[in-house]
Amino acid sequence: MTDSTLTATPATTAPASSMPKTVEQLAQRLPGFLSGARWFWWIAGLSAVNVACDLAHANVNFVLGLAFTLLAHGAFEANIAIALVIDVFFIGGFFLIGQQAQKGRTWAFALGAIVYVCDGLVYMKFADWMPVAFHALALFYIGRAFMNLQAAKKATGIR
């Protein structure tokens, strides 16, 4: 036996340099986390498509999109500029929430989920059950990503 074999790191122990040191590094390495956090981008993107379809007077609507943008277009039909400002606020907000959620920011998950639950309640008020079901599905995957990140943070001691 040589001195190098006595001091070698066992194969089962990961080198300290490969362990994540921040929440963002942990989030990037956590299996399935990014796909859960990216639901916010899907919501923003499909809402933007819904707005474009509404402006083109197409009779197409994605159920994953935001009811708030549909309400804005209905309420401000005579003044589309106000509706577009509301659209930019919500779509841009969900895009930014998606960016922060992918970095493992707890507040982004909380804020995004609260707003999306409220949005789902709008669909529920109008008894539009397909969007309610898809909102629930999206919230399930968003919540699962959040819970997995919290468990990984606890296991690694990262705050």
ABEGO torsion letter per residue (X at the ends): XBAAAAABBBAABBBAAABBABAAAAAAABBGAAAAAAAAAAAAAAAAAAAAAAAAGBBBBBAABBAAAAAAAAAAAABAAAAAAAAAAAAAAAAAAAAAAAAGBAAAAAAAAAAAAAAAAAAAAAGBAAAAAAAAAAAAAAAAAAAAAAAAAAAAGBX
